[in-house]
Amino acid sequence: MTSTLTFEFQPDIEGILSVKSELKEKDCEDKVLLSNLDYAESIFRNSLLSSSMRLVVVGEWQCVRIGTADDLIYTVVLEGGHVHLDSYIYCSDYVGESDIQSIHFSMHCCQNEAKSCFQQAKEAAKASKVQALKIVCNRFSVLYTSTNSPEKIVTIKTKCEFTFSFITVEGLLKRKCWMEKEMANRKVLLAGIEHLIKMFLTLPNPPKYNCKFIIQGDGEMIEISTSNKSQEYIILMDSESQKVSMYPSSWYKS
């Protein structure tokens, strides 16, 4: 059973550091809690939301609550071996377009470069009258909900999409570094982008314009594309041999 510790500090950098200091003085042995507090410290270090939010940090057997706000709550929790950030934002009777604010997403790096999770949330709130709207983007989620008990939650799940004016090895390496940080558990997807980088480095005349690469694995897909997507390539890993292959196996002739 998880025990909850409540602190009256503001959930800013000073407040989080004060909580960590008190826990260490009490010889806290919950390593998950201390690690998640380190994560919270890193993402809320310069946040402008600190004075108006409550921060909940969940450990293995302890839970820490910092701040007293009731309508804007961020939760840091370990799921599947990776830290997740979940947000709960309470609105009036319905979720309106004005409720969706960019600052709510400011501590998150979106996985969709074509249309951010913030943009998708704004469009969904504008398109229809909903009592609850949830956006899931990699290890981040935000739930906008009315103070009443909503009968239905409209959920948007973003896809991972990297966009280029023209594809370069440097640009692919930059996205690979992002994946290693934000999607470290997606081993097959990482192997797929590594395979693509290797092909760009070793095969002559790789396509830089008018193309799209789809990498499939881990039950998900990544799309790497330029504005014109006339040439399409699929990168897959064989489940038996664990070998990554591209189809077609060579570049289209220009």
LUMGUMAR-241462 format. One line per 3 residues: number of its first residue (from 1); for each residue x, y, z of N, C-alpha, C. Coordinates in pm, whole numbers, plus 50000, padded with zeros to 5 digits. Each point is the difference from the previous one (the first is absolute). Example, Ala and Ser with C-alpha at 12.3 -4.5 7.8 and 13.67 -1.06 7.14 Angstrom:
// residues 2
1) 51319,49431,50780,49911,50119,50000,50090,50120,50000 | 49965,50105,49928,50082,50119,50006,49923,50109,50073
END
This chain:
// residues 254
1) 50085,49879,50000,49915,50121,50000,50088,50124,50000 | 49965,50098,49914,50078,50122,49986,49959,50103,50105 | 50096,50055,50072,49971,50106,50096,50026,50134,49933
4) 49923,50102,50038,50009,50132,49937,50056,50102,50099 | 50100,50073,49952,50059,50109,50078,49964,50131,49932 | 49943,50094,50076,49958,50128,49945,50090,50111,50051
7) 50046,50085,49906,50087,50113,50034,49934,50130,49956 | 50014,50104,50080,49936,50129,49972,50086,50089,49910 | 50116,49952,49956,50085,50079,49912,49931,50021,49864
10) 50044,50104,49929,49960,50013,49860,50081,49899,49918 | 49940,49941,49895,50073,49901,49921,50095,50064,49898 | 50084,50091,50048,50104,50057,49915,50132,49936,50037
13) 50109,50049,49943,50128,49937,50023,50038,50001,50148 | 49974,50111,50068,50033,50008,50142,49915,49903,50083 | 49871,49992,49966,49911,49910,50072,50039,49854,49981
16) 50031,49961,49877,50037,49861,49972,50131,49966,50071 | 50097,50092,49997,50126,49977,50069,49979,49988,50151 | 49907,50079,50056,49971,49992,50143,49940,49865,50036
19) 49910,49950,49915,49941,49869,50023,50107,49891,49995 | 50087,50006,49901,50108,49901,49988,50090,50003,50123 | 50027,50121,50049,50085,50014,50118,49934,49937,50122
22) 49870,50025,50018,49929,49943,50115,49995,49847,49993 | 49979,49948,49880,49994,49855,49983,50134,49935,50032 | 50108,50065,49958,50132,49945,50027,50033,50006,50149
25) 49952,50106,50067,50019,50009,50146,49927,49886,50072 | 49888,49955,49939,49923,49891,50059,50048,49864,49950 | 50114,50001,49928,50057,49876,49946,49902,49924,49912
28) 49936,50075,49910,49905,49939,49906,50072,49895,49915 | 49945,49880,49994,50060,49891,49923,49923,49968,49873 | 49901,50081,49969,49921,49978,49878,50077,50062,49882
31) 50080,49918,49933,50086,50050,49893,49920,50048,49879 | 49885,49937,49976,49914,50043,49889,49947,50141,50027 | 49959,50026,50123,49950,50131,50037,50109,50106,49984
34) 50120,49973,50048,50110,50097,49991,50039,50024,49854 | 50000,49894,49920,50033,50015,49858,49893,50081,49927 | 49873,49975,50032,49891,50075,49936,50001,50146,50044
37) 50043,50027,50122,50015,50139,50045,50112,50070,49922 | 50107,49928,49970,50107,50055,49916,49945,50038,49863 | 49916,49912,49945,49939,50026,49869,49909,50123,50008
40) 49918,50006,50105,49911,50115,50017,50079,50129,50012 | 50110,49994,50073,50086,50119,50015,50051,50046,49865 | 50039,49907,49913,50056,50037,49870,49897,50062,49907
43) 49876,49951,50001,49902,50052,49903,49923,50122,50051 | 49993,50018,50132,49928,50116,50054,50095,50108,50050 | 50128,49986,49966,50102,50095,50049,49964,50145,49966
46) 49956,50026,49878,49969,50136,49957,49852,50017,49966 | 49916,49915,50054,49859,50004,49965,49930,50122,50060 | 49914,50060,49919,49919,50113,50047,49871,49954,50069
49) 49980,49868,50004,49878,49946,50059,50011,49973,50150 | 50121,50012,50054,50025,49954,50137,49906,50059,50104 | 49964,50127,49983,49917,50066,50101,49853,49963,49989
52) 49960,49931,49891,49857,49972,49980,49970,49852,49982 | 50094,49913,50035,49979,49857,49978,50029,49919,50127 | 49962,49874,49995,50041,49904,50102,50083,49893,49931
55) 50107,49959,50063,50087,49898,49946,49988,49874,50086 | 49971,49888,49935,49993,49871,50068,50110,49911,49943 | 50087,49950,50087,50109,49913,49957,49983,49864,50066
58) 49986,49897,49917,49969,49866,50050,50127,49916,50002 | 50025,49937,50114,50114,49910,50012,49955,49856,50006 | 50087,49914,50050,49969,49858,50008,49899,49973,50111
61) 50018,50064,50116,49905,49981,50109,49964,50130,50072 | 50050,50112,49948,49964,50131,50054,49959,50094,49888 | 49919,50096,50036,49952,50100,49904,50013,50138,50065
64) 50050,50096,49924,50020,50135,50051,49908,50097,49926 | 49932,50084,50077,49918,50107,49943,50059,50134,50040 | 50025,50086,49900,50059,50132,50025,49907,50105,49939
67) 49955,50094,50082,49907,50103,49952,49857,49967,50038 | 49912,50099,49984,49862,49983,50046,49895,50021,49891 | 50042,50031,49878,49903,50026,49892,49916,49876,49972
70) 49873,50022,49963,49908,49890,49973,49964,49987,49852 | 50025,50104,49921,49953,49998,49862,50111,49976,49898 | 50124,49990,50044,50113,49973,49910,50099,49910,50073
73) 50001,49873,49962,50079,49899,50073,50091,49926,49902 | 50128,49993,50032,50095,49921,49921,50048,49883,50085 | 50004,49882,49939,50042,49879,50070,50119,49938,49928
76) 50105,49972,50076,50119,49931,49948,49997,49858,50054 | 50003,49902,49910,49987,49861,50041,50085,49911,49910 | 50050,49891,50054,50079,49904,49924,49908,49892,49945
79) 50000,49985,49866,49918,49898,49935,50084,49925,49898 | 50003,49868,50011,50075,49921,49903,50148,50033,49998 | 50053,50042,50114,50142,50030,50009,50038,50139,49952
82) 49901,50084,49964,50028,50135,49950,49908,50101,50069 | 50052,50119,50021,49924,50104,50070,49895,50060,49907 | 49880,50013,50053,49890,50062,49925,49953,50124,50075
85) 49955,50099,49922,49943,50121,50057,49855,50011,49956 | 49909,49999,50097,49857,50010,49972,49944,50126,50063 | 49914,50069,49927,49944,50125,50048,49847,49992,50002
88) 49942,50060,50103,49854,50007,50014,49962,50147,50016 | 49917,50049,49908,49962,50141,50001,49848,50009,50000 | 49947,50064,50102,49856,50008,50016,49946,50130,49940
91) 49897,49986,49917,49939,50113,49930,49860,50023,50057 | 49921,50079,49931,49862,50023,50045,49912,49887,49948 | 49886,50032,49941,49908,49894,49956,50052,49923,49880
94) 50073,50070,49911,50053,49938,49879,50145,50044,49980 | 50070,49919,49922,50139,50033,49965,49997,50090,49876 | 50041,50125,50017,50000,50094,49889,50140,50019,49943
97) 50006,50059,49883,50129,50023,49935,50089,50087,50088 | 49942,50095,50073,50079,50090,50085,50061,49927,50120 | 49944,49882,50035,50056,49922,50111,50133,49936,49963
100) 50020,49976,49870,50122,49933,49952,50108,50106,49987 | 50095,50001,50089,50106,50102,50001,50136,49935,49979 | 50085,50068,49923,50131,49945,49966,50086,49976,50124
103) 49978,50079,50105,50082,49985,50121,49977,49863,50066 | 49882,49941,49979,49972,49867,50056,50089,49893,49938 | 50054,50027,49880,50082,49905,49926,50148,50039,50003
106) 50033,50106,50073,50133,50060,49990,50114,49913,50051 | 49970,49903,50087,50105,49914,50055,50012,49868,49921 | 49934,49995,49885,49995,49876,49921,50056,50025,49861
109) 50073,49902,49946,50053,50006,49864,49914,49911,49911 | 49919,50061,49916,49902,49925,49921,50069,49910,49897 | 49938,49884,49973,50058,49906,49905,49950,50022,49857
112) 49911,50095,49980,49947,50026,49866,50045,50138,49953 | 50092,50002,49904,50052,50126,49950,49910,50061,49894 | 49907,49921,49944,49908,50052,49900,49887,50079,50064
115) 49943,49948,50107,49893,50068,50073,50012,49961,50147 | 50036,50094,50084,50028,49971,50140,49875,49955,50075 | 50023,49936,50114,49888,49956,50082,49918,50120,50048
118) 50065,50112,50022,49929,50123,50038,49906,50044,49888 | 50049,50001,49876,49915,50038,49887,49884,49904,49984 | 50026,49870,50014,49893,49901,49985,49894,50016,50109
121) 50044,50034,50120,49905,50021,50110,49913,50123,49973 | 50062,50108,49953,49925,50122,49968,49894,49972,49893 | 50038,49927,49897,49907,49970,49892,49885,49913,50048
124) 50030,49903,50087,49895,49912,50051,49900,50076,50087 | 50050,50092,50083,49913,50078,50087,49914,50097,49920 | 50056,50049,49889,49927,50094,49915,49893,49929,49917
127) 50031,49875,49963,49912,49928,49907,49869,49955,50064 | 50002,49967,50128,49878,49948,50062,49996,50035,50148 | 49881,49994,50056,49978,50032,50140,50018,49872,50082
130) 50107,49993,50078,50027,49878,50077,50016,50034,50148 | 49968,49903,50084,50017,50018,50144,50136,49954,50048 | 50066,49916,49921,50133,49952,50038,50081,49970,49875
133) 50122,50049,49997,50089,49982,49886,50137,49959,50051 | 50048,49885,49951,50130,49948,50043,50096,49991,49882 | 50121,50049,50020,50104,49994,49898,50113,49914,50052
136) 50038,49899,49924,50110,49910,50037,50109,50014,49896 | 50119,50037,50045,50113,50022,49909,50125,49939,50062 | 50033,49879,49955,50115,49927,50052,49986,49981,50152
139) 50088,50058,50081,49996,49981,50147,49931,50115,50071 | 49922,50078,49925,49929,50115,50057,49852,49988,49968 | 49916,50036,50097,49857,50008,49972,49941,50117,50077
142) 49894,50057,49944,49929,50107,50069,49850,49976,49982 | 49928,50006,50111,49855,49980,49997,49933,50130,50041 | 49925,50059,49908,49915,50114,50029,49861,49946,50030
145) 49945,50033,50114,49871,49943,50037,49914,50103,50073 | 49869,49988,49981,49908,50087,50071,49993,49958,50147 | 49951,50090,50083,49989,49970,50143,49889,49899,50027
148) 49906,49987,49903,49899,49895,50011,50065,49866,49964 | 49927,49894,50015,50053,49868,49962,49970,49975,49852 | 50099,50012,49914,49974,49986,49856,49961,49857,49964
151) 49906,49987,49908,49956,49867,49957,50097,49939,49900 | 50074,50084,49927,50088,49950,49894,50128,50083,49997 | 50111,49935,49978,50128,50068,49984,50045,49985,49855
154) 50017,50111,49930,50054,49998,49865,50153,49994,50011 | 50061,49897,49941,50143,49978,50014,50071,50017,49866 | 50108,50076,50003,50086,50019,49883,50136,49940,50031
157) 50046,49908,49915,50134,49943,50014,50084,50046,49881 | 50105,50073,50028,50084,50049,49891,50087,49888,49946 | 50043,50016,49876,50096,49905,49944,50136,50070,49990
160) 50104,49919,49996,50135,50054,49991,50029,50032,49854 | 50023,50126,49972,50022,50043,49862,50111,50105,49997 | 50105,49970,49923,50112,50093,49982,49992,50059,49860
163) 50004,50131,49990,49987,50066,49870,50129,50072,49963 | 50032,49999,49870,50121,50061,49948,49967,50083,49875 | 50075,50109,49980,49998,50065,49869,50074,49909,49902
166) 50114,49949,50043,50072,49895,49928,50074,49917,50105 | 50008,49870,49977,50053,49909,50100,50152,49997,49995 | 50063,50012,50116,50145,49991,50013,50035,49900,50110
169) 50124,49951,49995,50046,49909,50106,50001,50073,50134 | 50043,50127,49999,50002,50077,50124,49860,50011,50060 | 49901,50025,49915,49863,50010,50048,49949,49869,50055
172) 50035,49888,49935,49960,49868,50049,50067,49969,50133 | 50129,50036,50013,50071,49976,50126,49938,50081,50114 | 49956,50121,49969,49935,50084,50101,49872,49935,50050
175) 49920,49945,49907,49876,49932,50041,50031,49871,50075 | 50106,49931,49962,50039,49878,50072,50038,50033,50145 | 50073,50109,50020,50036,50042,50136,49875,50032,50081
178) 49902,50064,49937,49873,50030,50069,49931,49870,50039 | 49998,49902,49909,49935,49872,50029,50070,49928,50115 | 50134,50005,50003,50074,49933,50107,49966,50059,50137
181) 49964,50126,50001,49963,50066,50125,49853,49979,50034 | 49913,50016,49901,49856,50001,50026,49931,49867,49973 | 50063,49912,49922,49937,49872,49962,50100,49886,50016
184) 50074,50002,50109,50109,49903,50019,49952,49856,50001 | 49874,49977,50034,49948,49863,50006,49950,49949,49866 | 50000,50084,49896,49955,49958,49866,50119,49947,49922
187) 50047,49883,50035,50124,49945,49945,49991,49975,49849 | 49885,49951,49953,49986,49970,49858,49997,50129,49918 | 49929,50101,50049,49996,50128,49929,50139,50063,49994
190) 50075,49990,50109,50137,50051,50001,50087,49924,49900 | 49984,49868,49994,50076,49921,49903,49963,50040,49858 | 49873,50037,49979,49955,50041,49867,50066,50129,49955
193) 50006,50101,50088,50061,50127,49959,50152,49985,49988 | 50060,49912,50081,50143,49972,49984,50028,49936,49864 | 49912,49911,49958,50013,49935,49869,49990,50105,49889
196) 49907,50092,50013,49983,50105,49899,50125,50089,49993 | 50054,50038,50114,50121,50082,50003,50115,49927,49932 | 50013,49871,50028,50107,49920,49939,49986,49998,49848
199) 49877,49988,49952,49977,49999,49856,50035,50135,49938 | 49967,50108,50069,50034,50134,49950,50152,50019,49994 | 50072,49934,50092,50146,50015,50005,50072,49909,49902
202) 49941,49887,49964,50073,49900,49921,49952,49984,49857 | 49876,50035,49970,49949,49984,49865,50004,50132,49925 | 50032,49996,49871,50009,50126,49923,49862,50060,49974
205) 49997,50131,49988,49882,50076,49958,49874,49971,50082 | 50007,50013,50131,49878,49980,50080,49899,50111,49972 | 49873,49971,50007,49899,50104,49972,49996,50104,50111
208) 49998,50125,49961,49994,50109,50097,49869,50078,49990 | 49936,49993,49883,49876,50073,49977,49892,49901,49956 | 49875,50043,50006,49887,49925,49943,49995,49855,50047
211) 50016,49979,50131,50002,49861,50048,49941,49991,50140 | 49964,49877,50034,49949,49970,50133,50051,49863,50043 | 50050,49993,50122,50044,49873,50058,49907,49966,50117
214) 49949,49879,50001,49915,49953,50110,50075,49889,50072 | 50028,50021,50127,50066,49899,50083,49895,49940,50093 | 49986,49867,49994,49899,49933,50082,50067,49908,50100
217) 49950,50004,50124,50053,49912,50103,49945,50036,50136 | 50011,49910,50096,49953,50024,50136,49852,50036,50004 | 49925,49953,49899,49857,50031,49994,49970,50143,49959
220) 50101,50072,49949,49984,50139,49961,50067,50026,49866 | 49983,50123,49950,50065,50041,49876,50061,50138,50015 | 50108,50022,49928,50060,50133,49988,49999,50037,49853
223) 49962,50123,49971,50001,50048,49863,50106,50109,49987 | 50088,49983,49902,50104,50099,49969,49974,50047,49859 | 49974,50128,49980,49956,50044,49868,50042,50142,49967
226) 49998,50028,49870,50013,50136,49949,49861,50046,49959 | 49989,50124,49956,49868,50056,49970,49930,49924,49888 | 50074,49959,49898,49945,49917,49893,50039,49856,50030
229) 49904,49908,50000,50026,49864,50046,49976,49897,49888 | 50050,50027,49882,49969,49916,49885,50069,49863,50007 | 50116,49992,50065,50072,49873,50012,49987,49948,50143
232) 49953,49876,50014,49975,49946,50133,50083,49874,50025 | 50061,49994,50119,50081,49885,50039,49951,49951,50137 | 50000,49868,50017,49957,49939,50126,50120,49929,50063
235) 50024,50025,50129,50110,49936,50072,49940,49913,50110 | 50034,49870,49996,49943,49903,50093,50110,49913,50060 | 49971,49942,50116,50089,49901,50058,49933,49864,49995
238) 50072,49899,49945,49949,49865,49995,49996,49943,50143 | 49885,49951,50042,49982,49955,50138,50085,49877,50033 | 50033,49918,49897,50078,49879,50025,50151,50028,49996
241) 50045,50065,49893,50145,50024,49985,50047,50125,50073 | 49907,50087,50041,50032,50128,50063,50083,50087,49907 | 49985,49978,49871,50072,50079,49900,49910,50110,49946
244) 50057,50121,49989,49924,50114,49949,50018,50009,49850 | 49891,50020,49928,50004,50010,49854,49913,50115,49953 | 50032,50051,49881,49920,50107,49940,49936,49947,49872
247) 49876,50041,49976,49928,49961,49881,49947,50126,49930 | 50032,50020,49870,50095,49922,49921,50141,50008,50057 | 50085,49908,49962,50133,49988,50061,50102,50099,49949
250) 49964,50075,49893,50091,50101,49946,49921,50126,49968 | 50071,50108,49977,49933,50127,49974,49931,49997,49863 | 49889,50070,49992,49936,50020,49870,50093,50082,49912
253) 49996,49971,49873,50079,50080,49905,49930,50133,49977 | 50078,50108,50007,49940,50132,49978,49990,50034,49854
END
